Amino acid sequence: MSRPTIIAGNWKLNPPRIDGNRLLEEVAEGLSAREFWPESLEVFLIPPLPYLGEWLVRGVSPPIAIGAQHCSPEGWGAFTGEVGVPVLADFGVKMILVGHSERRQRYCETDISVGVRVGRVVAAGVRPCLCVGETEAERDAHETFDVIERQLSAGLESVSADDEIVVAYEPVWAIGTGRSATPQQAAEVHRAIRSSLARQFGVQRADRTAILYGGSVNPGNASGLLAEPDIDGALVGGSSLVAGDFLGIIDRAIETRRGGPAVSK
């Protein structure tokens, strides 16, 4: 079994340009100072769309890669205000979030439309990060696993076992609330996701797929989450907007993969 560890910072609709460029520089400088870097560790920054043109044209320092928060289900055409996957791929975007809970709830994205977007992303040779997760009401009604299975089945309908995908489990009740699933709660759902992937694509494909946890991840809870064998990284919201916090989460990933504390040069 060999799968990546991914720490991805979803900036959502933040921050102003001067702060965002400073934040990028601080993260890049912090990463360059790390003495040890696991070969399998990947770091993504996923800013608002205007940053993409600026950063992708001038380039960013490895190991940072750039992702997009959203894409149109259409490729080309008269769709004012939308951004198609072929354009994002052409500019060098390496991963695209699809089906984030905020898109599902605020912009009426359905399981079916999410599946169409995932198909567009894999067809363009970009990795989709399919976001799945239950609301507080669904969790209280003991519907978590039914919701996850439904979202995975529809979201990955156009995907084959050969396509590279990432899945992010984001319990909706833990996003931006300061609450987080315990490592044991998160791990239970991650195991269910991997089992679902195995049923759809086979055990080998499931074992190679990175499944991230997203739900108020911070430097304080990251170690416990990342120590779980089926949690392969984090989709980070608020903590990705503070360089020290984001680097702290990355350090926790380095520690769990290295077996010892992360050290700066």
C-alpha positions in Angstrom: 0.0 0.0 0.0 1.3 3.4 -1.0 -0.8 6.6 -0.8 0.0 10.2 -0.4 -0.4 12.3 2.7 -2.1 15.6 1.7 -2.5 18.8 3.7 -4.7 21.2 1.8 -5.6 24.7 2.8 -9.0 25.9 1.6 -9.0 29.7 1.9 -12.6 30.0 0.9 -13.5 33.7 0.3 -10.4 35.0 2.1 -8.1 37.1 2.4 -7.3 40.5 0.8 -4.6 40.3 -1.9 -1.8 41.8 0.2 -2.5 39.4 3.1 -2.9 36.4 0.8 0.5 37.0 -1.0 2.2 37.5 2.4 0.6 34.3 3.6 1.8 32.4 0.6 5.4 33.7 1.2 5.3 32.8 4.9 4.1 29.3 4.2 6.7 28.8 1.4 9.5 30.1 3.7 8.4 27.9 6.5 8.3 24.8 4.3 11.8 25.5 2.9 13.1 25.5 6.5 11.8 22.0 7.3 14.8 19.7 7.8 13.0 16.5 6.8 10.3 16.1 4.2 8.4 12.8 3.7 8.4 11.8 0.1 4.7 11.1 0.1 3.7 14.5 1.7 1.9 16.9 -0.6 0.8 20.5 0.3 -1.9 22.4 -1.5 -3.1 25.9 -1.2 -6.6 26.5 -2.5 -7.3 30.2 -2.7 -10.1 32.3 -4.3 -9.9 32.3 -8.1 -8.2 35.7 -8.7 -5.1 34.4 -6.9 -4.8 31.5 -9.4 -3.8 33.7 -12.4 -1.2 35.6 -10.4 0.4 32.6 -8.7 0.2 30.2 -11.6 1.8 32.7 -14.0 4.7 33.6 -11.7 5.0 30.1 -10.2 5.0 28.9 -6.6 7.8 27.2 -4.7 7.6 23.4 -4.3 6.3 21.5 -2.5 3.3 23.8 -2.7 0.8 23.0 -5.4 -2.3 25.0 -6.3 -5.9 23.9 -6.2 -9.2 25.4 -7.1 -12.3 25.6 -4.9 -14.9 25.1 -7.6 -15.5 24.3 -11.3 -18.3 24.5 -13.7 -20.0 21.3 -14.9 -19.6 22.7 -18.4 -16.4 22.7 -20.4 -16.7 25.6 -22.8 -19.4 27.9 -23.9 -21.7 30.8 -23.0 -21.7 30.3 -19.2 -21.1 33.8 -17.8 -19.3 33.7 -14.4 -18.3 30.1 -14.5 -14.8 28.6 -14.8 -14.4 25.3 -16.7 -12.1 22.5 -15.8 -10.2 22.7 -19.1 -9.2 26.3 -18.3 -8.2 25.5 -14.8 -6.1 22.6 -16.1 -4.5 24.7 -18.8 -3.3 27.2 -16.2 -1.8 24.5 -14.1 -4.3 23.7 -11.3 -3.4 20.3 -9.8 -6.5 19.6 -7.7 -10.1 20.8 -7.6 -12.5 20.6 -4.7 -15.9 19.2 -5.8 -19.0 18.9 -3.6 -17.8 20.9 -0.7 -20.7 21.2 1.9 -20.9 24.9 1.4 -21.4 24.5 -2.3 -24.1 21.8 -1.7 -25.9 23.9 0.9 -25.6 27.5 -0.3 -25.5 26.9 -4.1 -27.8 23.9 -4.4 -25.2 21.5 -5.8 -26.8 18.0 -5.9 -25.2 14.6 -5.8 -25.8 14.3 -9.5 -24.3 17.7 -10.4 -21.3 16.9 -8.2 -20.8 13.6 -10.1 -20.8 15.5 -13.4 -18.1 17.9 -12.1 -16.0 15.0 -10.9 -16.2 13.4 -14.3 -15.1 16.7 -15.9 -12.1 16.9 -13.6 -10.8 13.4 -14.2 -11.3 13.7 -17.9 -9.0 16.8 -17.9 -6.3 14.9 -16.1 -6.7 16.8 -12.8 -7.4 15.2 -9.4 -10.8 15.9 -8.0 -11.1 16.1 -4.2 -14.6 14.8 -3.6 -16.1 16.2 -0.4 -18.6 14.1 1.5 -20.2 14.5 4.9 -23.3 14.5 7.0 -25.2 17.3 8.7 -25.8 17.4 12.4 -29.4 16.3 11.9 -28.3 13.4 9.7 -25.7 12.3 12.3 -28.3 12.5 15.1 -30.6 10.4 13.0 -27.9 7.8 12.6 -27.8 8.3 8.9 -24.1 9.1 8.6 -23.1 6.0 6.7 -26.1 6.1 4.4 -25.3 9.7 3.5 -21.7 8.9 2.8 -22.5 5.9 0.6 -25.0 7.9 -1.4 -22.6 10.8 -2.0 -19.7 8.5 -2.9 -21.8 6.4 -5.3 -23.2 9.5 -7.2 -20.0 11.5 -7.0 -17.8 8.8 -8.4 -20.2 7.4 -11.0 -18.0 8.7 -13.9 -14.7 7.5 -12.3 -12.8 4.4 -13.2 -10.3 2.4 -11.1 -7.5 4.0 -13.1 -8.5 7.6 -12.3 -6.6 9.5 -9.6 -9.0 10.8 -7.0 -9.0 12.2 -3.4 -11.9 12.0 -1.0 -12.4 14.4 1.9 -14.7 13.6 4.8 -16.0 16.8 6.2 -18.7 16.4 8.8 -20.9 19.4 8.2 -21.5 19.9 11.9 -17.8 20.4 12.5 -17.0 23.0 9.7 -16.2 26.4 11.1 -17.8 25.6 14.4 -14.7 24.9 16.4 -16.0 21.4 17.0 -14.2 18.4 15.5 -14.9 14.7 15.4 -12.7 12.7 17.7 -10.0 10.7 16.0 -12.0 7.6 16.7 -15.2 9.1 15.2 -13.4 10.3 12.1 -11.5 7.1 11.7 -14.7 5.1 11.7 -16.1 7.1 8.8 -12.8 7.0 7.0 -12.9 3.2 7.2 -16.4 3.2 5.8 -15.3 5.4 2.9 -12.4 3.1 2.1 -14.7 0.1 2.2 -17.1 1.8 -0.1 -14.3 2.6 -2.5 -13.2 -1.0 -2.4 -16.7 -2.1 -3.4 -16.8 0.3 -6.3 -13.2 0.0 -7.6 -11.5 -2.9 -5.8 -9.3 -3.2 -2.7 -6.1 -2.1 -4.4 -7.6 1.2 -5.7 -9.2 1.9 -2.4 -5.9 1.3 -0.6 -4.1 3.8 -2.9 -6.7 6.6 -2.4 -6.0 9.4 0.0 -8.9 10.2 2.3 -8.6 13.5 4.1 -10.4 14.8 7.2 -11.8 18.3 7.1 -13.6 19.7 10.1 -11.9 22.4 12.3 -8.5 20.8 12.0 -5.8 22.7 14.0 -2.3 22.1 15.3 -3.8 20.9 18.6 -6.0 18.1 17.2 -4.0 17.2 14.0 -1.7 14.7 15.6 -4.5 12.5 17.0 -6.3 12.6 13.7 -3.3 11.9 11.4 -2.2 9.1 13.6 -5.2 7.1 12.5 -4.1 4.7 9.7 -7.1 5.5 7.4 -6.8 9.3 7.8 -4.3 10.4 5.1 -4.3 14.2 5.6 -6.4 17.2 6.2 -8.6 19.7 4.3 -7.9 22.7 6.5 -10.2 25.8 6.6 -9.6 28.6 9.2 -6.2 27.4 10.3 -4.9 27.6 6.8 -5.2 31.4 7.0 -2.6 31.7 9.7 0.8 30.6 8.5 2.0 29.4 11.9 -1.1 27.2 12.4 -1.0 25.8 8.9 2.7 25.0 9.2 2.0 23.5 12.6 -0.5 21.1 11.0 2.1 20.2 8.4 4.6 19.5 11.2 2.1 17.1 12.8 1.9 15.3 9.4 5.7 15.2 9.2 5.9 13.8 12.8 3.4 11.1 12.2 5.1 10.0 9.0 8.6 10.3 10.4 8.0 8.9 13.8 9.5 11.9 15.5 9.3 15.7 15.9 9.6 18.0 12.8 12.7 20.0 12.9 13.5 23.3 11.2 16.9 23.9 9.5 
